[in-house]
Amino acid sequence: MSLKDKLVSDFLIYSCAYYKHGKSLITDAEFDEITLQIKDNYEVIDHMHKYLISQEMLDTTSAYALEEYPLIVEVIVSNLIKED
């Protein structure tokens, strides 16, 4: 997985932690930077879950509207929260 592709994983993981579990694992500024990097590189990113991230999410730097997350994201978030 390239660093640009990893941005999608990061976006989903940190969104899931924040919106679904009420845990902020990074600062708003860090999340905004991830979002900006995805937006700037969207065409070259080749991640299997990229389709979950809409242009509206990138424009608003929010995944509030995302109702379900991939199981792998849920498991990673669960482990990160346990460590927190």
ABEGO torsion letter per residue (X at the ends): XBAAAAAAAAAAAAAAAAAAAGBBABBAAAAAAAAAAAAAAAAABBBAAAAABBAAAAAAGBAAABABBBAAAAAAAAAAAAAX
